[in-house]
Amino acid sequence: MTSITGNQVLYNAFRGCTSLVEVDLSSLTTMAMVAQNAFWYTFQGCTALKRVYLTKYSSSSGFQPWSQTFAGCTALELVDYSEATAVPALTSTNVFNNTNETFKIVVPDDLYSTWTTASNWSSFSSHIVKVSEYTPAS
Amino acid sequence: MIIQENVGNDLVKTYSDRRVLIKGGFPEGYYDEAYDPISANRTYVETDIPIPPEQDGE
């Protein structure tokens, strides 16, 4: 599968999947956000989820976290945006409510400065790391 | 009305007192509320879109 387009895309898609450890969405080349609730609660309550590899986000397509997308992911270690070519809007700060305090958001080196000062991402700047400097948790 | 508050760590919080989404920021988009570096001087306008109610976690 390389494309997802629809009104609700990943709305509630993995919500409450407490055995889910890793999700790789990096092969999705098209992920259109048609409706504003496309990524609401996508991983909410996935208490075992550690790593999420996201799409090649561009200004026209990609995974755009919104209302509580990762809320309650208490084991979260990595949100990988390393293939992004633009910074997605982080519409809500509740996206990362009640997550692991040490999780990392990995971004391309050339977008690091832009990412850490973008709206709402700036309040998570301590979690954002350049892909060249990221060391996976052992 | 758009409200802006300094919240420390050189960040300013922007939100609507009508509980509607605000539009603007960087990247330009819709936001429930927005935290920005004070030095960025970002601006927002209110929309007529209500902020969605939060649901409880699992």
N, CA and C atoms of all chains as a GROMACS GRO file, in nm:
protein
  588
    1MET      N    1   0.085  -0.119   0.000
    1MET     CA    2   0.000   0.000   0.000
    1MET      C    3   0.089   0.125   0.000
    2THR      N    4   0.064   0.212  -0.094
    2THR     CA    5   0.146   0.333  -0.102
    2THR      C    6   0.065   0.461  -0.092
    3SER      N    7  -0.068   0.447  -0.081
    3SER     CA    8  -0.149   0.568  -0.083
    3SER      C    9  -0.271   0.553   0.008
    4ILE      N   10  -0.298   0.657   0.084
    4ILE     CA   11  -0.421   0.664   0.162
    4ILE      C   12  -0.482   0.800   0.137
    5THR      N   13  -0.604   0.801   0.092
    5THR     CA   14  -0.674   0.927   0.073
    5THR      C   15  -0.818   0.907   0.116
    6GLY      N   16  -0.870   0.995   0.195
    6GLY     CA   17  -1.009   0.980   0.237
    6GLY      C   18  -1.045   1.084   0.338
    7ASN      N   19  -1.169   1.082   0.378
    7ASN     CA   20  -1.217   1.184   0.470
    7ASN      C   21  -1.158   1.167   0.609
    8GLN      N   22  -1.135   1.044   0.650
    8GLN     CA   23  -1.089   1.026   0.787
    8GLN      C   24  -0.955   0.952   0.794
    9VAL      N   25  -0.900   0.910   0.684
    9VAL     CA   26  -0.768   0.853   0.673
    9VAL      C   27  -0.733   0.761   0.791
   10LEU      N   28  -0.667   0.812   0.893
   10LEU     CA   29  -0.626   0.729   1.006
   10LEU      C   30  -0.695   0.769   1.136
   11TYR      N   31  -0.812   0.825   1.125
   11TYR     CA   32  -0.891   0.862   1.243
   11TYR      C   33  -0.917   0.737   1.327
   12ASN      N   34  -0.870   0.739   1.452
   12ASN     CA   35  -0.892   0.627   1.545
   12ASN      C   36  -0.828   0.496   1.499
   13ALA      N   37  -0.740   0.500   1.400
   13ALA     CA   38  -0.697   0.377   1.333
   13ALA      C   39  -0.638   0.271   1.427
   14PHE      N   40  -0.549   0.314   1.516
   14PHE     CA   41  -0.483   0.218   1.605
   14PHE      C   42  -0.518   0.246   1.751
   15ARG      N   43  -0.616   0.324   1.773
   15ARG     CA   44  -0.650   0.369   1.909
   15ARG      C   45  -0.675   0.249   2.001
   16GLY      N   46  -0.604   0.250   2.113
   16GLY     CA   47  -0.625   0.146   2.213
   16GLY      C   48  -0.562   0.012   2.179
   17CYS      N   49  -0.478   0.007   2.077
   17CYS     CA   50  -0.409  -0.119   2.044
   17CYS      C   51  -0.291  -0.134   2.139
   18THR      N   52  -0.313  -0.196   2.250
   18THR     CA   53  -0.215  -0.195   2.358
   18THR      C   54  -0.098  -0.292   2.336
   19SER      N   55  -0.104  -0.374   2.233
   19SER     CA   56   0.008  -0.463   2.203
   19SER      C   57   0.095  -0.412   2.088
   20LEU      N   58   0.052  -0.304   2.027
   20LEU     CA   59   0.125  -0.247   1.914
   20LEU      C   60   0.257  -0.186   1.961
   21VAL      N   61   0.368  -0.229   1.901
   21VAL     CA   62   0.500  -0.180   1.943
   21VAL      C   63   0.563  -0.088   1.840
   22GLU      N   64   0.544  -0.118   1.712
   22GLU     CA   65   0.609  -0.039   1.608
   22GLU      C   66   0.518  -0.028   1.486
   23VAL      N   67   0.516   0.091   1.426
   23VAL     CA   68   0.436   0.113   1.306
   23VAL      C   69   0.526   0.182   1.204
   24ASP      N   70   0.528   0.126   1.084
   24ASP     CA   71   0.609   0.184   0.977
   24ASP      C   72   0.517   0.229   0.864
   25LEU      N   73   0.500   0.360   0.853
   25LEU     CA   74   0.416   0.418   0.748
   25LEU      C   75   0.502   0.483   0.640
   26SER      N   76   0.631   0.453   0.642
   26SER     CA   77   0.722   0.526   0.554
   26SER      C   78   0.704   0.495   0.406
   27SER      N   79   0.637   0.383   0.375
   27SER     CA   80   0.618   0.351   0.233
   27SER      C   81   0.500   0.424   0.172
   28LEU      N   82   0.423   0.490   0.255
   28LEU     CA   83   0.309   0.565   0.202
   28LEU      C   84   0.359   0.694   0.138
   29THR      N   85   0.344   0.703   0.009
   29THR     CA   86   0.392   0.821  -0.061
   29THR      C   87   0.284   0.928  -0.074
   30THR      N   88   0.161   0.887  -0.055
   30THR     CA   89   0.052   0.985  -0.058
   30THR      C   90  -0.036   0.962   0.063
   31MET      N   91  -0.054   1.064   0.141
   31MET     CA   92  -0.142   1.054   0.257
   31MET      C   93  -0.214   1.188   0.267
   32ALA      N   94  -0.320   1.197   0.195
   32ALA     CA   95  -0.390   1.326   0.186
   32ALA      C   96  -0.478   1.349   0.308
   33MET      N   97  -0.467   1.466   0.362
   33MET     CA   98  -0.550   1.503   0.475
   33MET      C   99  -0.669   1.583   0.422
   34VAL      N  100  -0.776   1.511   0.398
   34VAL     CA  101  -0.893   1.574   0.338
   34VAL      C  102  -0.976   1.646   0.443
   35ALA      N  103  -0.996   1.580   0.552
   35ALA     CA  104  -1.078   1.639   0.658
   35ALA      C  105  -0.991   1.670   0.779
   36GLN      N  106  -1.037   1.761   0.861
   36GLN     CA  107  -0.954   1.805   0.973
   36GLN      C  108  -0.935   1.695   1.078
   37ASN      N  109  -1.020   1.594   1.077
   37ASN     CA  110  -1.004   1.489   1.178
   37ASN      C  111  -0.928   1.368   1.125
   38ALA      N  112  -0.854   1.386   1.020
   38ALA     CA  113  -0.787   1.273   0.954
   38ALA      C  114  -0.696   1.195   1.047
   39PHE      N  115  -0.629   1.260   1.139
   39PHE     CA  116  -0.532   1.193   1.224
   39PHE      C  117  -0.563   1.208   1.372
   40TRP      N  118  -0.689   1.232   1.402
   40TRP     CA  119  -0.727   1.240   1.543
   40TRP      C  120  -0.716   1.102   1.607
   41TYR      N  121  -0.659   1.098   1.725
   41TYR     CA  122  -0.656   0.978   1.811
   41TYR      C  123  -0.591   0.858   1.743
   42THR      N  124  -0.513   0.877   1.640
   42THR     CA  125  -0.463   0.763   1.562
   42THR      C  126  -0.395   0.658   1.650
   43PHE      N  127  -0.309   0.703   1.741
   43PHE     CA  128  -0.237   0.608   1.827
   43PHE      C  129  -0.272   0.626   1.975
   44GLN      N  130  -0.379   0.694   2.004
   44GLN     CA  131  -0.411   0.724   2.144
   44GLN      C  132  -0.425   0.594   2.225
   45GLY      N  133  -0.360   0.592   2.339
   45GLY     CA  134  -0.373   0.477   2.429
   45GLY      C  135  -0.297   0.353   2.386
   46CYS      N  136  -0.206   0.367   2.291
   46CYS     CA  137  -0.122   0.254   2.250
   46CYS      C  138  -0.005   0.247   2.348
   47THR      N  139  -0.027   0.183   2.460
   47THR     CA  140   0.066   0.193   2.572
   47THR      C  141   0.198   0.119   2.551
   48ALA      N  142   0.204   0.030   2.452
   48ALA     CA  143   0.330  -0.041   2.424
   48ALA      C  144   0.403   0.019   2.305
   49LEU      N  145   0.342   0.115   2.239
   49LEU     CA  146   0.400   0.170   2.116
   49LEU      C  147   0.532   0.243   2.145
   50LYS      N  148   0.637   0.201   2.075
   50LYS     CA  149   0.768   0.262   2.096
   50LYS      C  150   0.815   0.346   1.979
   51ARG      N  151   0.792   0.294   1.858
   51ARG     CA  152   0.850   0.360   1.741
   51ARG      C  153   0.747   0.376   1.630
   52VAL      N  154   0.744   0.497   1.573
   52VAL     CA  155   0.655   0.525   1.460
   52VAL      C  156   0.739   0.589   1.350
   53TYR      N  157   0.741   0.524   1.234
   53TYR     CA  158   0.814   0.575   1.118
   53TYR      C  159   0.711   0.635   1.023
   54LEU      N  160   0.724   0.764   0.997
   54LEU     CA  161   0.620   0.834   0.924
   54LEU      C  162   0.658   0.855   0.778
   55THR      N  163   0.561   0.906   0.706
   55THR     CA  164   0.574   0.924   0.562
   55THR      C  165   0.673   1.034   0.528
   56LYS      N  166   0.701   1.040   0.402
   56LYS     CA  167   0.784   1.150   0.353
   56LYS      C  168   0.697   1.274   0.347
   57TYR      N  169   0.684   1.340   0.461
   57TYR     CA  170   0.593   1.455   0.468
   57TYR      C  171   0.640   1.566   0.375
   58SER      N  172   0.547   1.618   0.298
   58SER     CA  173   0.575   1.736   0.217
   58SER      C  174   0.466   1.838   0.246
   59SER      N  175   0.477   1.951   0.186
   59SER     CA  176   0.379   2.056   0.216
   59SER      C  177   0.239   2.020   0.166
   60SER      N  178   0.228   1.920   0.081
   60SER     CA  179   0.097   1.885   0.026
   60SER      C  180   0.045   1.750   0.071
   61SER      N  181   0.126   1.672   0.140
   61SER     CA  182   0.084   1.538   0.176
   61SER      C  183   0.166   1.489   0.294
   62GLY      N  184   0.100   1.410   0.380
   62GLY     CA  185   0.176   1.352   0.489
   62GLY      C  186   0.098   1.344   0.617
   63PHE      N  187   0.165   1.287   0.717
   63PHE     CA  188   0.102   1.264   0.846
   63PHE      C  189   0.109   1.392   0.928
   64GLN      N  190  -0.006   1.448   0.958
   64GLN     CA  191  -0.013   1.574   1.031
   64GLN      C  192  -0.084   1.550   1.163
   65PRO      N  193  -0.009   1.531   1.271
   65PRO     CA  194  -0.072   1.499   1.398
   65PRO      C  195  -0.167   1.609   1.445
   66TRP      N  196  -0.279   1.565   1.498
   66TRP     CA  197  -0.377   1.661   1.551
   66TRP      C  198  -0.433   1.599   1.677
   67SER      N  199  -0.548   1.630   1.714
   67SER     CA  200  -0.605   1.604   1.844
   67SER      C  201  -0.565   1.468   1.905
   68GLN      N  202  -0.473   1.474   2.002
   68GLN     CA  203  -0.433   1.359   2.084
   68GLN      C  204  -0.380   1.240   2.003
   69THR      N  205  -0.318   1.268   1.893
   69THR     CA  206  -0.271   1.160   1.805
   69THR      C  207  -0.186   1.056   1.880
   70PHE      N  208  -0.094   1.104   1.965
   70PHE     CA  209  -0.007   1.011   2.039
   70PHE      C  210  -0.036   1.013   2.190
   71ALA      N  211  -0.145   1.069   2.231
   71ALA     CA  212  -0.175   1.081   2.374
   71ALA      C  213  -0.184   0.943   2.440
   72GLY      N  214  -0.123   0.933   2.555
   72GLY     CA  215  -0.128   0.807   2.628
   72GLY      C  216  -0.031   0.701   2.577
   73CYS      N  217   0.057   0.738   2.487
   73CYS     CA  218   0.160   0.643   2.440
   73CYS      C  219   0.276   0.648   2.540
   74THR      N  220   0.260   0.580   2.648
   74THR     CA  221   0.352   0.596   2.761
   74THR      C  222   0.489   0.532   2.737
   75ALA      N  223   0.501   0.447   2.635
   75ALA     CA  224   0.630   0.383   2.606
   75ALA      C  225   0.699   0.446   2.484
   76LEU      N  226   0.642   0.552   2.433
   76LEU     CA  227   0.691   0.609   2.306
   76LEU      C  228   0.838   0.650   2.315
   77GLU      N  229   0.915   0.606   2.217
   77GLU     CA  230   1.057   0.641   2.210
   77GLU      C  231   1.090   0.727   2.089
   78LEU      N  232   1.023   0.699   1.976
   78LEU     CA  233   1.064   0.761   1.851
   78LEU      C  234   0.945   0.795   1.762
   79VAL      N  235   0.942   0.919   1.716
   79VAL     CA  236   0.854   0.959   1.606
   79VAL      C  237   0.948   1.006   1.495
   80ASP      N  238   0.953   0.926   1.388
   80ASP     CA  239   1.055   0.948   1.285
   80ASP      C  240   0.999   1.026   1.167
   81TYR      N  241   1.042   1.150   1.156
   81TYR     CA  242   1.006   1.235   1.043
   81TYR      C  243   1.130   1.260   0.956
   82SER      N  244   1.225   1.170   0.960
   82SER     CA  245   1.356   1.198   0.900
   82SER      C  246   1.352   1.215   0.748
   83GLU      N  247   1.245   1.169   0.683
   83GLU     CA  248   1.235   1.184   0.538
   83GLU      C  249   1.151   1.304   0.497
   84ALA      N  250   1.110   1.385   0.592
   84ALA     CA  251   1.023   1.498   0.560
   84ALA      C  252   1.096   1.602   0.476
   85THR      N  253   1.020   1.670   0.393
   85THR     CA  254   1.076   1.781   0.315
   85THR      C  255   1.015   1.914   0.356
   86ALA      N  256   0.924   1.910   0.453
   86ALA     CA  257   0.862   2.031   0.506
   86ALA      C  258   0.817   2.002   0.649
   87VAL      N  259   0.789   2.105   0.724
   87VAL     CA  260   0.744   2.089   0.863
   87VAL      C  261   0.591   2.084   0.864
   88PRO      N  262   0.532   1.979   0.920
   88PRO     CA  263   0.385   1.975   0.928
   88PRO      C  264   0.335   2.069   1.038
   89ALA      N  265   0.216   2.121   1.020
   89ALA     CA  266   0.155   2.200   1.126
   89ALA      C  267   0.120   2.109   1.244
   90LEU      N  268   0.159   2.149   1.364
   90LEU     CA  269   0.122   2.074   1.484
   90LEU      C  270   0.005   2.149   1.547
   91THR      N  271  -0.113   2.106   1.513
   91THR     CA  272  -0.233   2.185   1.540
   91THR      C  273  -0.266   2.194   1.687
   92SER      N  274  -0.237   2.088   1.761
   92SER     CA  275  -0.270   2.084   1.904
   92SER      C  276  -0.147   2.045   1.984
   93THR      N  277  -0.131   2.104   2.101
   93THR     CA  278  -0.024   2.060   2.188
   93THR      C  279  -0.063   1.932   2.262
   94ASN      N  280  -0.192   1.895   2.258
   94ASN     CA  281  -0.232   1.773   2.327
   94ASN      C  282  -0.196   1.647   2.249
   95VAL      N  283  -0.133   1.665   2.135
   95VAL     CA  284  -0.091   1.549   2.054
   95VAL      C  285  -0.005   1.454   2.136
   96PHE      N  286   0.081   1.510   2.221
   96PHE     CA  287   0.174   1.428   2.297
   96PHE      C  288   0.140   1.422   2.446
   97ASN      N  289   0.016   1.443   2.483
   97ASN     CA  290  -0.023   1.434   2.624
   97ASN      C  291   0.007   1.295   2.680
   98ASN      N  292   0.062   1.293   2.799
   98ASN     CA  293   0.084   1.166   2.872
   98ASN      C  294   0.167   1.065   2.793
   99THR      N  295   0.273   1.116   2.730
   99THR     CA  296   0.366   1.026   2.662
   99THR      C  297   0.492   1.011   2.747
  100ASN      N  298   0.577   0.920   2.705
  100ASN     CA  299   0.708   0.901   2.767
  100ASN      C  300   0.784   1.035   2.762
  101GLU      N  301   0.838   1.079   2.873
  101GLU     CA  302   0.903   1.210   2.878
  101GLU      C  303   1.030   1.217   2.794
  102THR      N  304   1.086   1.103   2.757
  102THR     CA  305   1.214   1.105   2.686
  102THR      C  306   1.201   1.072   2.538
  103PHE      N  307   1.081   1.069   2.485
  103PHE     CA  308   1.068   1.033   2.343
  103PHE      C  309   1.135   1.137   2.255
  104LYS      N  310   1.175   1.092   2.136
  104LYS     CA  311   1.244   1.180   2.042
  104LYS      C  312   1.165   1.194   1.912
  105ILE      N  313   1.171   1.312   1.857
  105ILE     CA  314   1.115   1.340   1.725
  105ILE      C  315   1.235   1.363   1.634
  106VAL      N  316   1.258   1.271   1.542
  106VAL     CA  317   1.377   1.278   1.457
  106VAL      C  318   1.340   1.349   1.326
  107VAL      N  319   1.418   1.451   1.293
  107VAL     CA  320   1.388   1.534   1.176
  107VAL      C  321   1.513   1.548   1.090
  108PRO      N  322   1.494   1.584   0.963
  108PRO     CA  323   1.611   1.605   0.877
  108PRO      C  324   1.702   1.716   0.931
  109ASP      N  325   1.830   1.701   0.912
  109ASP     CA  326   1.925   1.800   0.962
  109ASP      C  327   1.893   1.941   0.911
  110ASP      N  328   1.859   1.949   0.782
  110ASP     CA  329   1.841   2.082   0.723
  110ASP      C  330   1.710   2.149   0.765
  111LEU      N  331   1.621   2.075   0.830
  111LEU     CA  332   1.496   2.135   0.879
  111LEU      C  333   1.497   2.155   1.030
  112TYR      N  334   1.605   2.116   1.096
  112TYR     CA  335   1.606   2.117   1.243
  112TYR      C  336   1.574   2.255   1.301
  113SER      N  337   1.641   2.357   1.253
  113SER     CA  338   1.618   2.492   1.309
  113SER      C  339   1.476   2.539   1.282
  114THR      N  340   1.428   2.514   1.163
  114THR     CA  341   1.291   2.553   1.128
  114THR      C  342   1.191   2.478   1.215
  115TRP      N  343   1.218   2.348   1.234
  115TRP     CA  344   1.125   2.262   1.308
  115TRP      C  345   1.115   2.306   1.455
  116THR      N  346   1.228   2.332   1.517
  116THR     CA  347   1.228   2.363   1.660
  116THR      C  348   1.170   2.501   1.692
  117THR      N  349   1.152   2.584   1.591
  117THR     CA  350   1.094   2.715   1.616
  117THR      C  351   0.954   2.728   1.553
  118ALA      N  352   0.905   2.619   1.492
  118ALA     CA  353   0.772   2.623   1.432
  118ALA      C  354   0.664   2.628   1.540
  119SER      N  355   0.548   2.675   1.501
  119SER     CA  356   0.437   2.687   1.596
  119SER      C  357   0.409   2.552   1.662
  120ASN      N  358   0.400   2.554   1.791
  120ASN     CA  359   0.375   2.439   1.880
  120ASN      C  360   0.492   2.340   1.885
  121TRP      N  361   0.557   2.313   1.775
  121TRP     CA  362   0.676   2.228   1.783
  121TRP      C  363   0.778   2.292   1.878
  122SER      N  364   0.778   2.424   1.886
  122SER     CA  365   0.875   2.494   1.971
  122SER      C  366   0.860   2.454   2.118
  123SER      N  367   0.741   2.414   2.158
  123SER     CA  368   0.725   2.372   2.298
  123SER      C  369   0.773   2.229   2.319
  124PHE      N  370   0.810   2.161   2.211
  124PHE     CA  371   0.867   2.026   2.223
  124PHE      C  372   1.011   2.023   2.173
  125SER      N  373   1.076   2.138   2.173
  125SER     CA  374   1.209   2.147   2.112
  125SER      C  375   1.310   2.055   2.179
  126SER      N  376   1.291   2.027   2.308
  126SER     CA  377   1.387   1.939   2.377
  126SER      C  378   1.375   1.793   2.330
  127HIS      N  379   1.267   1.761   2.261
  127HIS     CA  380   1.246   1.625   2.210
  127HIS      C  381   1.295   1.610   2.066
  128ILE      N  382   1.322   1.720   1.998
  128ILE     CA  383   1.353   1.717   1.856
  128ILE      C  384   1.504   1.701   1.838
  129VAL      N  385   1.543   1.604   1.755
  129VAL     CA  386   1.685   1.580   1.729
  129VAL      C  387   1.709   1.565   1.579
  130LYS      N  388   1.827   1.603   1.538
  130LYS     CA  389   1.867   1.582   1.398
  130LYS      C  390   1.887   1.433   1.373
  131VAL      N  391   1.852   1.389   1.254
  131VAL     CA  392   1.867   1.247   1.223
  131VAL      C  393   2.013   1.205   1.233
  132SER      N  394   2.104   1.294   1.200
  132SER     CA  395   2.247   1.258   1.205
  132SER      C  396   2.298   1.241   1.348
  133GLU      N  397   2.222   1.293   1.445
  133GLU     CA  398   2.266   1.286   1.584
  133GLU      C  399   2.182   1.192   1.667
  134TYR      N  400   2.088   1.124   1.601
  134TYR     CA  401   1.998   1.037   1.677
  134TYR      C  402   2.063   0.902   1.705
  135THR      N  403   2.058   0.860   1.829
  135THR     CA  404   2.104   0.729   1.869
  135THR      C  405   1.986   0.653   1.927
  136PRO      N  406   1.946   0.543   1.865
  136PRO     CA  407   1.832   0.468   1.917
  136PRO      C  408   1.856   0.421   2.060
  137ALA      N  409   1.748   0.414   2.136
  137ALA     CA  410   1.758   0.362   2.272
  137ALA      C  411   1.800   0.217   2.265
  138SER      N  412   1.886   0.177   2.356
  138SER     CA  413   1.934   0.037   2.354
  138SER      C  414   1.836  -0.053   2.428
  139MET      N  415  -1.196   3.683   2.062
  139MET     CA  416  -1.080   3.768   2.068
  139MET      C  417  -0.955   3.682   2.082
  140ILE      N  418  -0.851   3.723   2.016
  140ILE     CA  419  -0.723   3.654   2.026
  140ILE      C  420  -0.653   3.696   2.157
  141ILE      N  421  -0.610   3.597   2.232
  141ILE     CA  422  -0.539   3.622   2.357
  141ILE      C  423  -0.394   3.574   2.341
  142GLN      N  424  -0.300   3.653   2.389
  142GLN     CA  425  -0.160   3.612   2.389
  142GLN      C  426  -0.103   3.625   2.529
  143GLU      N  427  -0.032   3.521   2.573
  143GLU     CA  428   0.027   3.520   2.707
  143GLU      C  429   0.170   3.472   2.699
  144ASN      N  430   0.259   3.540   2.769
  144ASN     CA  431   0.395   3.488   2.782
  144ASN      C  432   0.393   3.374   2.884
  145VAL      N  433   0.447   3.260   2.845
  145VAL     CA  434   0.439   3.142   2.932
  145VAL      C  435   0.576   3.095   2.979
  146GLY      N  436   0.679   3.177   2.960
  146GLY     CA  437   0.814   3.139   3.002
  146GLY      C  438   0.887   3.068   2.891
  147ASN      N  439   1.015   3.043   2.916
  147ASN     CA  440   1.102   2.979   2.817
  147ASN      C  441   1.099   3.051   2.682
  148ASP      N  442   1.078   3.181   2.687
  148ASP     CA  443   1.076   3.264   2.565
  148ASP      C  444   0.965   3.223   2.468
  149LEU      N  445   0.856   3.169   2.522
  149LEU     CA  446   0.744   3.128   2.439
  149LEU      C  447   0.621   3.214   2.468
  150VAL      N  448   0.543   3.238   2.365
  150VAL     CA  449   0.415   3.307   2.381
  150VAL      C  450   0.304   3.212   2.335
  151LYS      N  451   0.198   3.206   2.415
  151LYS     CA  452   0.083   3.120   2.384
  151LYS      C  453  -0.028   3.207   2.325
  152THR      N  454  -0.085   3.161   2.214
  152THR     CA  455  -0.193   3.234   2.149
  152THR      C  456  -0.316   3.144   2.139
  153TYR      N  457  -0.432   3.197   2.173
  153TYR     CA  458  -0.556   3.119   2.164
  153TYR      C  459  -0.675   3.212   2.151
  154SER      N  460  -0.790   3.153   2.124
  154SER     CA  461  -0.914   3.230   2.112
  154SER      C  462  -0.996   3.215   2.239
  155ASP      N  463  -1.048   3.326   2.290
  155ASP     CA  464  -1.134   3.315   2.408
  155ASP      C  465  -1.274   3.266   2.371
  156ARG      N  466  -1.301   3.251   2.242
  156ARG     CA  467  -1.429   3.194   2.198
  156ARG      C  468  -1.419   3.043   2.174
  157ARG      N  469  -1.302   2.985   2.202
  157ARG     CA  470  -1.280   2.841   2.185
  157ARG      C  471  -1.298   2.798   2.040
  158VAL      N  472  -1.249   2.881   1.950
  158VAL     CA  473  -1.249   2.845   1.808
  158VAL      C  474  -1.104   2.828   1.762
  159LEU      N  475  -1.086   2.758   1.650
  159LEU     CA  476  -0.953   2.744   1.595
  159LEU      C  477  -0.901   2.880   1.551
  160ILE      N  478  -0.770   2.895   1.562
  160ILE     CA  479  -0.706   3.016   1.512
  160ILE      C  480  -0.624   2.977   1.388
  161LYS      N  481  -0.603   3.073   1.301
  161LYS     CA  482  -0.532   3.045   1.176
  161LYS      C  483  -0.413   3.140   1.164
  162GLY      N  484  -0.301   3.084   1.123
  162GLY     CA  485  -0.181   3.165   1.107
  162GLY      C  486  -0.060   3.083   1.144
  163GLY      N  487   0.040   3.145   1.204
  163GLY     CA  488   0.157   3.074   1.252
  163GLY      C  489   0.248   3.025   1.142
  164PHE      N  490   0.342   2.937   1.186
  164PHE     CA  491   0.430   2.873   1.090
  164PHE      C  492   0.449   2.726   1.126
  165PRO      N  493   0.425   2.633   1.029
  165PRO     CA  494   0.368   2.663   0.899
  165PRO      C  495   0.225   2.714   0.912
  166GLU      N  496   0.184   2.796   0.815
  166GLU     CA  497   0.050   2.852   0.826
  166GLU      C  498  -0.053   2.741   0.827
  167GLY      N  499  -0.142   2.748   0.925
  167GLY     CA  500  -0.243   2.644   0.936
  167GLY      C  501  -0.342   2.678   1.045
  168TYR      N  502  -0.422   2.579   1.080
  168TYR     CA  503  -0.520   2.594   1.187
  168TYR      C  504  -0.462   2.538   1.316
  169TYR      N  505  -0.488   2.606   1.426
  169TYR     CA  506  -0.435   2.564   1.555
  169TYR      C  507  -0.542   2.577   1.664
  170ASP      N  508  -0.544   2.477   1.756
  170ASP     CA  509  -0.628   2.490   1.876
  170ASP      C  510  -0.576   2.605   1.962
  171GLU      N  511  -0.445   2.600   1.982
  171GLU     CA  512  -0.370   2.702   2.051
  171GLU      C  513  -0.230   2.693   1.994
  172ALA      N  514  -0.154   2.798   2.009
  172ALA     CA  515  -0.022   2.797   1.946
  172ALA      C  516   0.083   2.852   2.041
  173TYR      N  517   0.194   2.779   2.050
  173TYR     CA  518   0.310   2.825   2.126
  173TYR      C  519   0.419   2.860   2.027
  174ASP      N  520   0.470   2.982   2.038
  174ASP     CA  521   0.571   3.030   1.944
  174ASP      C  522   0.682   3.101   2.020
  175PRO      N  523   0.803   3.100   1.963
  175PRO     CA  524   0.907   3.185   2.020
  175PRO      C  525   0.861   3.331   2.017
  176ILE      N  526   0.883   3.402   2.125
  176ILE     CA  527   0.841   3.543   2.130
  176ILE      C  528   0.902   3.621   2.015
  177SER      N  529   1.027   3.590   1.984
  177SER     CA  530   1.098   3.665   1.880
  177SER      C  531   1.039   3.646   1.741
  178ALA      N  532   0.957   3.542   1.723
  178ALA     CA  533   0.901   3.515   1.590
  178ALA      C  534   0.790   3.613   1.553
  179ASN      N  535   0.728   3.673   1.654
  179ASN     CA  536   0.619   3.771   1.629
  179ASN      C  537   0.512   3.717   1.534
  180ARG      N  538   0.470   3.595   1.555
  180ARG     CA  539   0.369   3.535   1.466
  180ARG      C  540   0.229   3.588   1.498
  181THR      N  541   0.148   3.594   1.395
  181THR     CA  542   0.014   3.648   1.412
  181THR      C  543  -0.091   3.543   1.373
  182TYR      N  544  -0.208   3.559   1.431
  182TYR     CA  545  -0.319   3.466   1.410
  182TYR      C  546  -0.450   3.544   1.401
  183VAL      N  547  -0.546   3.483   1.336
  183VAL     CA  548  -0.682   3.537   1.334
  183VAL      C  549  -0.777   3.426   1.378
  184GLU      N  550  -0.890   3.465   1.433
  184GLU     CA  551  -0.990   3.366   1.472
  184GLU      C  552  -1.065   3.314   1.350
  185THR      N  553  -1.105   3.188   1.357
  185THR     CA  554  -1.194   3.132   1.256
  185THR      C  555  -1.332   3.114   1.322
  186ASP      N  556  -1.423   3.053   1.249
  186ASP     CA  557  -1.553   3.019   1.308
  186ASP      C  558  -1.564   2.869   1.337
  187ILE      N  559  -1.449   2.800   1.337
  187ILE     CA  560  -1.449   2.654   1.356
  187ILE      C  561  -1.427   2.623   1.504
  188PRO      N  562  -1.524   2.560   1.569
  188PRO     CA  563  -1.506   2.527   1.712
  188PRO      C  564  -1.393   2.429   1.734
  189ILE      N  565  -1.322   2.444   1.844
  189ILE     CA  566  -1.220   2.346   1.881
  189ILE      C  567  -1.290   2.216   1.916
  190PRO      N  568  -1.243   2.104   1.860
  190PRO     CA  569  -1.311   1.976   1.888
  190PRO      C  570  -1.297   1.938   2.034
  191PRO      N  571  -1.401   1.879   2.092
  191PRO     CA  572  -1.390   1.836   2.232
  191PRO      C  573  -1.291   1.722   2.245
  192GLU      N  574  -1.218   1.718   2.356
  192GLU     CA  575  -1.124   1.610   2.378
  192GLU      C  576  -1.198   1.485   2.425
  193GLN      N  577  -1.146   1.371   2.383
  193GLN     CA  578  -1.198   1.245   2.432
  193GLN      C  579  -1.099   1.188   2.532
  194ASP      N  580  -1.150   1.109   2.626
  194ASP     CA  581  -1.063   1.049   2.726
  194ASP      C  582  -0.970   0.948   2.662
  195GLY      N  583  -0.852   0.930   2.722
  195GLY     CA  584  -0.758   0.830   2.676
  195GLY      C  585  -0.806   0.690   2.711
  196GLU      N  586  -0.734   0.593   2.653
  196GLU     CA  587  -0.772   0.453   2.681
  196GLU      C  588  -0.726   0.414   2.819
   0.00000   0.00000   0.00000
